[in-house]
Amino acid sequence: MTDRALVVVRAGALTTVQDRGRPGHAHLGVPRSGALDGPAAALVNRLVGNPPGAAVLETTLDGCALRPRTAVTVAVGGAPCPVAVDGGPAAWAAPVRVPAGALLEVGAPTSGVRSYVAFSGGIAVAPVLGSRSTDLLSGLGPPPLANGAVLPLGRPGAPHARVDVAPHPAPPAELVLRFLPGPRDDWFTPEALRTFGTRAYTVSPAANRIGLRTLGPALERAVGGELSSEGMVSGAVQVPPDGRPVVFLADHPTTGGYPVIAVVHPADLPAAAQAPPGTPVRFVRGTERDGR
């Protein structure tokens, strides 16, 4: 039994291991996966002295509680939340030394949805196709955390950052998603295209790591019938039969048969990871220059 490990005391609603994902396997039907809020995951890694692609924990809505078997430096970021070590308050968005056997508690976010927890040395579960990420769609990678699970830790590398608190963008009060139309915008009526680019939507409670589902005006199709399955990318805005747009996120399927009305700019997707149900959503047409 290695001392470089941590024990899951409270797994939370959905806590998963995530890194930068496993790109390049879509032809095998394997999504990229990886941290939904990539900048937040990279920042907490930097705070503890890890490379940006080290595996971290991604919590959802209610945090988690963990007990390391060895002293370890920890940083919690992403959605702001209370942090405690053995019941005493600890810093958020800063390196924190957690003694061996102490209880690290990551609380429910005060705003946003997903918090990220980095440990010096990173989570050292076995990689699958070059990544340690949990993929909820394909089932690759480690399963979501369960009470009593033991996760191995890697060896620390560089010293942790010397900061008091690192700046984080605030979770969005309104989610503004820039998009480029197509490839199947011609499957929708002109009125549907106007509605998509001008009307307000809200984040649905059914949103998850696969896709950001929305509530709002339905988009009417101009073309009936079925569409042959086509390749999908992160940010693709697929419109299922109910007419409400779904923005594909990290665990999205690699193919799909519903028409894609637009594709959201990749830089806007991390904010989508932090938008709780009920958050207003606006789709704003961007330009090719936005992607440069």
C-alpha positions in Angstrom: 0.0 0.0 0.0 1.6 3.3 -1.1 1.6 6.3 1.1 1.3 8.6 -2.0 -2.4 8.3 -2.3 -5.6 9.8 -1.1 -8.8 8.3 0.2 -12.2 9.5 -0.9 -14.3 10.3 2.2 -17.2 12.0 0.4 -17.4 11.6 -3.3 -20.0 14.3 -4.0 -22.7 14.3 -6.6 -20.2 13.8 -9.5 -16.5 14.1 -9.0 -14.2 12.8 -11.8 -10.6 12.7 -12.7 -9.8 15.0 -15.6 -6.7 16.2 -17.5 -6.5 17.6 -21.0 -8.3 14.7 -22.5 -7.6 12.3 -25.3 -7.8 14.1 -28.7 -7.2 12.3 -31.9 -9.4 9.3 -31.4 -12.7 10.5 -32.9 -12.3 8.0 -35.8 -12.5 5.3 -33.1 -15.7 6.8 -31.6 -13.8 8.1 -28.6 -14.6 11.7 -27.4 -11.8 14.0 -26.3 -13.2 14.4 -22.8 -11.0 16.3 -20.3 -11.7 19.1 -17.9 -14.7 21.2 -19.0 -13.1 24.4 -17.6 -9.6 23.8 -19.0 -8.2 27.2 -17.9 -9.3 26.5 -14.3 -7.7 23.1 -14.3 -4.4 24.4 -15.7 -4.3 27.2 -13.1 -4.7 24.9 -10.1 -2.0 22.7 -11.5 0.3 25.7 -11.8 -0.4 26.7 -8.2 0.8 23.3 -6.9 3.8 23.1 -9.2 2.3 20.5 -11.7 2.5 20.7 -15.5 -0.7 22.1 -16.9 -1.9 18.7 -18.2 -1.6 16.8 -14.9 -4.8 15.0 -13.7 -7.0 16.9 -11.3 -10.4 16.3 -9.7 -13.4 18.0 -11.2 -16.3 18.4 -8.7 -19.9 19.1 -9.7 -22.3 21.2 -7.5 -21.5 19.9 -4.0 -17.7 19.4 -3.8 -16.1 16.4 -2.1 -14.0 15.4 0.9 -10.6 13.6 0.8 -8.0 12.4 3.2 -4.4 12.2 1.8 -2.1 9.5 3.3 0.9 11.8 2.8 1.5 15.5 3.3 0.5 17.2 0.0 0.1 20.6 -1.5 -3.4 21.3 -2.8 -5.1 24.0 -4.7 -8.8 24.4 -5.3 -10.1 26.7 -8.1 -12.8 27.0 -10.8 -16.1 27.7 -9.1 -15.6 29.6 -5.8 -16.3 27.4 -2.8 -15.4 27.0 0.8 -12.3 24.9 1.6 -11.4 23.4 5.0 -8.6 21.3 6.4 -9.6 19.3 9.5 -12.5 21.7 10.0 -10.5 24.9 9.8 -10.9 27.3 6.9 -8.3 27.2 4.2 -7.5 29.4 1.2 -9.3 29.0 -2.2 -7.3 29.6 -5.4 -4.0 29.3 -3.5 -1.6 26.6 -2.5 -2.5 24.9 0.8 -0.4 22.3 2.6 -2.5 19.4 3.8 -0.8 17.2 6.4 -0.9 13.4 6.1 -4.3 12.0 7.5 -6.0 15.5 7.6 -9.4 15.9 6.1 -9.6 18.2 3.1 -13.2 19.4 2.5 -14.2 21.1 -0.8 -17.6 22.6 -0.3 -20.5 23.5 -2.6 -19.8 26.4 -5.0 -21.1 29.7 -3.9 -21.4 30.5 -7.6 -20.7 28.4 -10.7 -20.9 24.6 -11.0 -17.5 22.9 -11.2 -14.5 23.3 -8.9 -11.1 21.8 -9.6 -8.7 20.2 -7.1 -5.0 19.8 -7.9 -2.5 17.8 -5.8 1.2 18.1 -6.0 2.3 15.3 -8.2 -1.1 14.9 -9.8 -3.7 12.1 -9.7 -1.7 9.1 -11.0 -4.4 6.7 -12.1 -3.5 4.6 -15.1 -3.9 6.4 -18.4 -6.1 5.1 -21.2 -5.3 6.1 -24.7 -2.9 8.7 -23.3 -5.3 10.3 -20.8 -6.4 9.8 -17.2 -9.7 11.5 -17.9 -13.0 10.0 -17.0 -15.3 9.9 -20.1 -18.9 9.6 -19.0 -20.1 8.7 -22.6 -17.7 6.0 -23.6 -16.9 4.8 -20.1 -13.1 5.1 -20.6 -10.8 6.2 -17.8 -11.5 5.8 -14.1 -15.1 5.7 -12.9 -16.5 8.7 -11.1 -15.3 8.9 -7.5 -17.1 6.7 -4.9 -16.8 6.8 -1.1 -13.8 4.7 0.1 -12.0 4.8 -3.2 -8.2 5.2 -3.1 -6.5 7.4 -5.8 -2.7 7.2 -6.3 -0.7 10.4 -6.4 2.4 11.1 -8.5 5.7 12.4 -7.3 5.9 16.2 -6.8 7.9 18.1 -9.4 8.4 21.9 -9.3 7.8 23.9 -6.1 4.3 25.4 -5.7 3.6 28.9 -6.8 4.3 31.8 -4.3 1.0 33.6 -4.4 -1.7 34.7 -1.9 -4.7 34.3 -4.2 -4.7 33.6 -8.0 -7.2 35.6 -10.1 -10.1 33.5 -11.6 -12.8 34.8 -14.0 -16.2 34.9 -12.2 -18.8 32.4 -13.2 -21.1 34.0 -15.8 -24.2 35.9 -14.8 -25.2 35.7 -18.5 -23.6 33.1 -20.8 -22.7 34.8 -24.2 -21.7 32.2 -26.8 -20.1 33.4 -30.0 -20.9 31.2 -33.0 -20.3 30.7 -36.7 -23.3 29.3 -38.6 -23.4 25.9 -40.2 -22.8 23.4 -41.4 -26.5 22.6 -41.5 -28.0 26.1 -40.9 -29.8 25.6 -44.3 -32.0 23.0 -42.6 -33.7 25.7 -40.6 -36.2 28.5 -41.6 -35.1 32.1 -41.8 -37.2 32.8 -38.8 -35.4 30.1 -36.8 -32.1 31.5 -37.7 -33.2 35.0 -36.5 -34.6 33.4 -33.3 -31.3 31.6 -32.6 -29.2 34.7 -32.9 -31.5 37.2 -31.1 -33.7 35.4 -28.5 -32.7 34.5 -25.0 -32.4 30.9 -23.8 -31.6 29.5 -20.3 -29.4 26.6 -19.2 -31.5 23.5 -18.6 -31.2 21.4 -15.5 -30.5 18.5 -17.8 -27.1 20.1 -18.9 -24.1 17.8 -18.2 -20.6 17.0 -19.4 -21.9 15.8 -22.7 -23.9 18.9 -23.6 -25.2 22.2 -22.4 -29.0 21.8 -23.0 -31.0 24.9 -23.2 -34.6 26.0 -22.6 -36.3 28.6 -24.8 -37.9 29.1 -28.2 -37.9 26.1 -30.5 -36.1 26.3 -33.8 -38.3 25.3 -36.8 -36.7 23.2 -39.4 -37.1 23.9 -43.1 -36.0 20.4 -44.1 -37.8 17.4 -42.9 -36.6 13.8 -42.8 -33.5 12.2 -41.4 -29.9 13.4 -41.7 -27.1 10.8 -42.1 -24.8 10.7 -39.1 -22.0 13.2 -39.4 -18.8 14.0 -37.4 -19.3 16.2 -34.3 -16.9 18.6 -32.6 -16.9 20.4 -29.2 -19.0 23.5 -29.5 -21.3 22.1 -32.2 -24.9 23.3 -31.6 -27.1 20.4 -32.4 -30.9 20.8 -32.6 -32.8 17.7 -31.6 -36.5 17.2 -32.5 -37.8 19.4 -29.6 -36.1 22.4 -31.4 -34.0 23.5 -28.3 -30.3 23.9 -29.0 -27.7 21.7 -27.3 -24.1 22.8 -27.2 -21.7 19.8 -27.2 -19.1 19.8 -24.5 -16.1 17.5 -23.8 -17.8 14.2 -23.5 -20.0 14.7 -26.6 -20.6 11.8 -29.1 -18.2 11.8 -32.1 -21.1 11.5 -34.6 -24.7 12.6 -34.6 -27.8 12.6 -36.8 -29.5 15.9 -35.8 -28.6 19.0 -37.8 -25.9 21.3 -36.4 -27.1 24.9 -36.8 -23.8 26.5 -35.6 -20.5 25.9 -33.8 -19.6 27.9 -30.7 -16.1 29.5 -30.4 -13.8 27.2 -28.3 -12.8 30.1 -26.0 -16.4 30.5 -24.8 -16.9 26.8 -23.8 -15.1 27.1 -20.3 -17.7 29.6 -19.2 -20.4 27.1 -20.3 -18.9 24.6 -17.8 -19.6 27.1 -15.0 -23.2 28.2 -15.9 -25.7 26.7 -13.5 -29.3 25.8 -14.5 -31.3 29.0 -15.1 -28.4 31.0 -16.4 -29.5 33.2 -19.3 -27.8 32.2 -22.6 -27.4 34.4 -25.7 -26.0 33.1 -29.0 -24.1 35.9 -30.8 -22.8 35.6 -34.3 -19.0 35.9 -34.4 -16.5 36.3 -37.2 -13.7 34.2 -38.6 -11.3 36.6 -36.9 -12.6 35.4 -33.5 -11.0 32.1 -34.0 -7.5 33.5 -34.7 
